[in-house]
């Protein structure tokens, strides 16, 4: 006889058709939870009311057919600002598209940082809270997940925990007040203190806090009265995402040694040393080529122009996940970058796991003692180099073109979404014996 599945409510602002890497964490957990005897119910925002900066309709196909999705209204000031200043001018993606000389964007950053506590998407909370209470009562829900960013979603968890006897799991995918662009929000000191108190309240009132890396666990544990309640559930990859390859895709890739960088890139990432190494290699290997896919600011374009590398570098805008497989298929080496900021040792981007699934050498730029470097080393998938290690970067690029890199990709199976969902379930089920 099949065991009856226990329902779990997952509250997430970002859900398809929202694009980007952050949305995929709970798409995949929702996909594999039923096999572990948990039935997910997703509470999210109506996309017609949401303010998404990236939209990827293809991700709708990634949502399992047996997953219940409930959507609510929202009050979104960001939509009004987008109409005023234009969506392309709206700061997003870690402020990677910010023009620091733009007075309009500076004004917006100040308003965004000081008018809204904790963020502009807080306007969804009252609608989400009302719907969540109804779902909890209707289905006798005992376990609720709130995932952020946006960190305002964690305030919903505080309210639900106060009003209902539930086990609350707060999933913090990114740092909160320690995020590398926090100072760019231009918050006044009073609001900084207030938001720090809210962050600490979430960490201490949630029954379980989930995060994605050792470094982030250390940051949150320092603010916790119960550090043993903080658990690491990494992001991962799903082998089902490696789809059909188009044999006629982008003929310009043919006959070259292609490097691929996917995602956000801005001046926070400090790629000067990498480009020095790349420029050196082009002199000996003129068939090498670097492709950027995603969100790039003018910082990268200026470096490329300064080094006269236009013939060796191509830029592509955000590509829907279903089509991204073609870029990976025609690439020979993958480029990873970690922002050159404080507390960056704990930054582990979701992109690193997607890279692992393709089993191609990964050349990284970032903290050599950080969590991302540790993952690359432990599974023998690549190497992380310091931002200024031009010689090390040059040598790995040379080995890549000569096909003399020796990586085994052993142990990457522990980062499959299926295995990570089992890890998630084991963590949540520790709450079953706790009195509500």
Beta strands, then each sheet from edge to edge (+ up, - down):
strand 1: 6-11
strand 2: 38-45
strand 3: 68-72
strand 4: 143-148
strand 5: 167-172
strand 6: 208-211
strand 7: 230-232
strand 8: 257-265
strand 9: 288-296
strand 10: 313-316
strand 11: 333-337
strand 12: 362-365
strand 13: 382-385
sheet 1: 3+ 2+ 1+ 4+ 5+ 6+ 7+
sheet 2: 10+ 9+ 8+ 11+ 12+ 13+
end
